[in-house]
């Protein structure tokens, strides 16, 4: 299975919406259980370099994709509604805003995972380079999401999830 789509929308200076839709070979409940475990992200998503638990709902994360830039931020889980297939978290740090997953079941027992990240870029080096970064953000986001999709597909295929 391949990622269905991935794009970046620039809302204003330093403000972006990152969107992706993934086709996943598992039922929504199975996908939900993996996505809900924020602390496991570095085990299957290579761009996540760190996931350090602060408390039951909050962690400190470092993320680095193809660009030579590491983003460090806290994520606080706000919603974990398995019945609706909805996960939501608030980010603060080098990025500030919201991160959401919405899981949609398909007729054949698989899942379409809709990812939406609405953030303001706060990183001290990236912020002044915002104008220069804009042309490569879509490419960088697509690469990171492709990697995450592939990692999650592999993780879902592992019997000892």
Secondary structure, DSSP 8 states (H G I E B T S, - for coil): --EEEEEEEEEETTEEEEEEEEEESS-HHHHHHHHH-GGGHHHH-TTEEEEEESSSSEEEEEEE-SSS-EEEEEEEEEEEETTTTEEEEEEEESEEEEEEEEEEE-TTS-EEEEEEEEEEE--TTTTTTHHHHHHHHHHHHHHHHHHHHHHHHHHHH-TT-
